[in-house]
Amino acid sequence: MQKTSSRLPLVGLLFLGIFPGVTYGVGCGSASTTTDSPDATASDNDGGLNLGDSSTGSNTDGSGSLCGNARLEKGEGCDDGNAKDGDGCSAGCQVAPGYLCTTVGLACLAKECGDRIIAGSEQCDDGNPAGGDGCSATCQVEAGYACDAAGCRKTTCGDGKKEGSEQCDDSNVAPYDGCSPTCTLDPVCVNGTCQPVCGDGQKLPNEACDDGNVRDGDGCSSTCAIEAGFTCTEQIAALASLLEVPIIYRDFKYNGTAGGHPDFENVNGALSGMVQNQLDVDRKPLLLGTPSKITSAATFSQWYRDTPAFNKTVYDVLKLRKSGANAYVFDSQSDGPTDYGPFATVDGGFFPLDRRDGETFGKQGSSHNYAFTSEFRYWFTYKGGEVLTFRGDDDVWVFINNRLAVDIGGVHSAQDGSVTLSGQKATDLGLVVDKIYEVALFQAERHTSESNYKVTLGGFEKAKSACVSKCGDGIRTPDEICDDGTTNNTGAYGKCAADCKSRGPFCGDGILDTAAGEACDDGNSILGDGCDSQCKSEGGR
């Protein structure tokens, strides 16, 4: 005689299951101890187990056992509350290779990192527990690697193949073209609203959550939606001591030399008001009119564009040191050469191309390379009141939200500039608190006398989602054994415990409870074995 859902009372439907580590043998039958785990998130107050509903489980051996009811029954090696493969407990309720199913009602876990079986939360398993080879000591894919069943291999950003943790690969390592030199997606922001990248660990206002991965079942889904039964909060990650920002240098020849550019080593003098207040469609500065110290709008447009006839492009990183709670600073007068390029030299100035002769036009007879421009960008979350400071010689222009914020134009000795992002200035720049904006910095070194550069930036705090299950909401999540709602989570007979991690006594737990009306309890809900699903004796036994 096989059990059907119509014969199970409410108590039996809600609370069938066993406790791990208990030997059963009370009543007319017996049950052995086992291991188990749930995999699917449910949305009803019976914990999502659908106990006694034959449509949610499978009877594979004719024993009357129901796989998928989160109870260990005859012939089962596990039962995780569902009848599907791929989660450690198979559709026939047998433990899959590489898994441990230790607790009824909770997900099966990887048995061992290093057994060459990718299981549980493992992202890889290369057959050893050592890190540094692409698969870490906890079987997570390491940065710069891609792993599959065959093993791990290094990825190459810029080879046109999107692999491993790469969010993109556009066949180059150029910054600010949509795909960064480390193959992460550049933010795409319009008026402070950015397109989110689900799984990048930065929770944007238009994402419900972002916990840094694209796995389902952990509270934040693969589409960055909060899953039923969970609550997610934002946590601010601690800032690193060093920030590396991609930077583009463009090297030029001096005016008057073969192939020289007419705007370099030509005229001197500070000159504000050289550029327009808005960046152009390519997010580059536009010349305002025809200033006396610049040849033309056409020659100016070459400063920050790759123009093989006049410049050579070098990609590098600028290293900024943490300063204060939420700011970073680079200052060529105090930072060493490794902070603005691995080959740079420093004489109390900014000479990032001095040792890049093979990639540039060289020093051209001077003590340093004095003919170059630089461009770098970063995105920040506006909180209000940020003070950004800069120093440069020669030209320095800072644009925030595509609008001119700092103007230190012209050929001159070191000059300082700053902007406080509050009040009317914030209004002029179109800034709204908690929205994300791009800061674009354009610098030019155009005269053989000195070179200095300083930048202080803020607003780097990023929020990441942390999700936890909500015990008492009546929805059973993968890390809960049961959840019948706050009112019913009392731990009494037939009830879930207050912490959702265990149950109170119930029919089928293998412990005879005569006070609750049990005549027998053989540790299962199988009919026809002498003790029925309501813990009443069958057939006069």
C-alpha positions, -999 to 999 in steps of 0.1 A, spaced: 0 0 0 15 33 -10 10 66 7 -8 94 -11 -11 130 -2 -48 127 6 -41 105 36 -17 129 54 -31 153 80 -19 189 83 6 180 110 21 153 88 22 175 58 41 203 76 66 185 97 77 151 84 114 147 88 142 133 110 170 146 131 206 138 122 226 117 145 197 98 160 192 60 158 155 52 152 136 20 160 105 29 180 72 13 171 66 -13 144 96 -5 121 130 10 122 150 36 103 187 42 101 205 76 103 214 95 72 225 128 57 207 154 35 202 189 21 176 212 4 183 229 -28 152 248 -39 137 279 -24 100 276 -16 72 301 -12 47 284 11 44 280 49 51 243 48 87 251 42 85 243 5 88 206 11 54 197 -3 54 167 20 32 139 10 25 153 -25 35 126 -49 38 152 -77 69 167 -61 88 134 -55 95 101 -71 91 66 -60 119 47 -77 120 14 -58 84 5 -50 90 9 -13 65 36 -8 93 61 0 88 95 -15 120 112 -27 118 149 -23 98 152 10 128 161 31 126 129 51 150 100 50 129 69 42 135 33 31 161 30 4 171 67 4 207 79 10 195 115 13 165 136 8 169 174 4 133 184 -2 134 181 -40 137 154 -66 162 168 -90 198 160 -100 228 182 -98 226 194 -62 243 165 -44 212 145 -37 199 129 -69 164 126 -82 164 92 -67 175 105 -33 210 90 -35 242 110 -25 261 120 -56 299 115 -59 319 143 -43 291 154 -19 283 151 18 247 154 28 250 159 65 217 174 76 182 166 65 166 198 52 199 215 43 219 216 11 245 190 4 281 202 6 313 195 -13 329 165 3 365 176 -3 383 203 -22 410 185 -42 391 154 -53 386 166 -89 348 167 -85 333 202 -87 305 201 -61 285 224 -39 298 259 -38 331 249 -56 338 268 -87 367 245 -97 385 214 -85 419 206 -100 428 177 -78 449 194 -52 442 217 -22 470 243 -31 463 278 -45 482 298 -70 475 275 -99 441 289 -109 420 270 -84 424 282 -48 427 262 -16 390 266 -12 382 256 -48 374 290 -61 386 303 -95 415 327 -90 417 360 -108 433 357 -142 423 321 -147 395 301 -163 387 266 -151 365 238 -163 364 200 -158 397 196 -177 416 220 -154 426 256 -151 444 279 -175 456 315 -175 434 340 -193 448 368 -214 429 400 -214 429 414 -249 429 382 -268 393 385 -278 381 355 -258 359 362 -227 370 337 -201 371 331 -164 362 363 -144 365 385 -175 334 406 -179 344 415 -215 373 411 -239 374 434 -269 408 423 -283 428 452 -269 439 466 -236 430 502 -243 414 520 -214 380 538 -216 367 521 -247 340 502 -228 362 472 -217 390 481 -193 426 469 -195 417 442 -169 387 431 -190 360 446 -167 332 466 -181 335 504 -178 305 520 -162 280 535 -186 263 564 -169 239 591 -181 231 619 -157 242 599 -127 223 567 -136 246 538 -146 238 506 -163 245 479 -136 267 449 -141 251 421 -121 277 402 -101 304 428 -100 299 434 -63 288 470 -66 251 475 -57 237 503 -78 204 521 -71 187 504 -100 197 469 -87 178 452 -60 210 435 -48 245 426 -60 265 402 -38 295 398 -62 284 366 -79 257 353 -103 246 322 -83 210 315 -74 199 303 -40 221 326 -18 196 354 -15 206 375 -45 198 358 -77 217 355 -110 197 385 -122 204 405 -90 169 402 -77 163 395 -40 151 359 -36 120 349 -17 127 343 20 158 365 22 166 401 31 196 419 17 215 449 32 242 471 18 277 469 33 305 493 25 338 475 18 370 488 33 391 507 9 424 493 -2 456 512 6 464 517 -31 442 525 -61 454 518 -96 437 539 -123 443 533 -160 459 563 -177 466 571 -213 497 590 -223 502 605 -258 538 615 -266 545 644 -291 575 659 -309 584 695 -303 573 722 -326 600 730 -353 612 694 -355 604 670 -383 569 657 -376 566 681 -346 533 693 -332 528 731 -334 513 733 -299 543 718 -280 573 739 -270 558 769 -288 542 796 -267 540 802 -230 515 817 -206 486 807 -184 453 808 -202 420 799 -186 389 797 -208 406 777 -235 381 749 -235 343 747 -238 322 738 -207 310 705 -221 329 675 -235 321 665 -270 303 633 -281 336 613 -277 339 627 -241 369 648 -251 375 686 -245 367 711 -272 386 742 -279 367 775 -272 372 798 -302 408 801 -314 431 812 -285 462 829 -294 484 803 -278 468 773 -296 472 768 -334 437 756 -342 408 735 -330 421 707 -353 455 706 -337 440 708 -302 418 678 -310 449 657 -315 461 662 -279 437 635 -266 432 614 -297 454 587 -312 469 605 -342 498 584 -356 511 613 -377 517 634 -345 517 612 -314 525 578 -299 501 562 -274 513 545 -241 489 528 -217 498 527 -181 484 530 -145 485 558 -121 488 547 -85 470 567 -59 475 563 -21 446 562 3 442 595 22 416 598 49 384 578 51 372 580 15 399 596 -7 430 589 -27 459 611 -37 487 612 -62 514 639 -59 545 638 -81 564 659 -56 562 631 -30 553 599 -47 580 577 -62 584 567 -98 566 534 -94 535 553 -85 531 566 -121 546 540 -143 570 511 -138 598 528 -159 595 563 -147 622 584 -131 616 612 -107 634 645 -99 606 660 -79 585 662 -110 561 642 -132 581 624 -159 562 592 -166 577 586 -201 613 591 -193 621 554 -196 597 546 -224 620 556 -252 612 525 -273 575 535 -272 578 572 -275 598 600 -293 622 600 -263 637 630 -245 645 649 -278 677 663 -264 662 674 -231 669 661 -196 633 647 -195 604 639 -218 585 672 -217 560 667 -245 530 646 -237 494 646 -226 476 623 -201 440 613 -198 423 593 -170 388 588 -158 371 574 -127 336 571 -114 325 581 -80 293 581 -59 284 617 -51 276 622 -14 278 660 -12 306 682 0 335 664 -16 366 686 -21 387 675 -51 422 692 -55 446 693 -84 480 707 -93 496 709 -127 519 724 -152 511 728 -178 474 724 -187 449 706 -164 412 704 -170 388 684 -149 353 675 -161 326 661 -138 294 647 -154 309 659 -187 310 695 -175 340 717 -168 348 718 -130 385 729 -128 404 750 -154 442 753 -151 449 759 -187 480 773 -205 518 768 -203 528 779 -168 546 768 -136 528 746 -111 493 759 -103 467 745 -79 430 742 -85 401 727 -65 364 722 -66 340 717 -37 310 696 -48 282 714 -29 257 742 -32 255 760 -65 286 742 -79 269 709 -75 238 723 -92 258 736 -120 274 702 -125 240 685 -124 249 664 -93 224 645 -73 233 627 -40 239 590 -42 241 590 -80 273 580 -99 293 603 -121 324 603 -142 354 625 -134 376 630 -165 411 646 -161 430 659 -191 466 671 -186 493 684 -210 530 689 -205 541 713 -233 573 732 -222 608 721 -213 611 736 -178 593 716 -152 565 691 -148 542 686 -118 510 668 -112 488 662 -82 453 649 -79 431 641 -49 399 622 -56 371 610 -33 338 591 -34 352 556 -38 331 538 -13 311 509 -29 281 491 -15 279 454 -18 249 433 -8 249 408 21 219 386 21 205 364 49 174 343 52 144 356 71 134 330 97 98 335 106 85 346 72 70 312 64 93 306 35 119 279 37 153 288 22 182 265 15 198 272 49 166 265 68 152 231 78 117 246 82 99 278 85 62 280 95 60 317 104 68 335 136 35 324 153 41 287 146 79 285 151 75 275 187 94 242 187 63 224 201 50 191 187 46 194 150 62 229 149 94 244 136 119 257 161 123 295 166 157 295 147 144 275 117 173 252 121 155 223 138 120 210 145 101 201 176 89 165 181 68 152 152 53 120 139 80 102 120 110 114 142 114 78 155 106 89 191 74 76 206 54 106 220 22 92 236 13 126 250 8 138 215 -14 108 207 12 86 190 6 49 192 39 41 173 67 60 156 90 40 133 109 70 119 92 71 86 59 79 69 56 48 48 23 30 49 20 -7 52 49 -13 75 28 -15 107 29 22 116 10 47 94 18 83 85 -2 95 115 17 73 139 -12 49 144 -8 12 144 -18 -6 112 -35 -40 109 -39 -45 146 -1 -47 151 
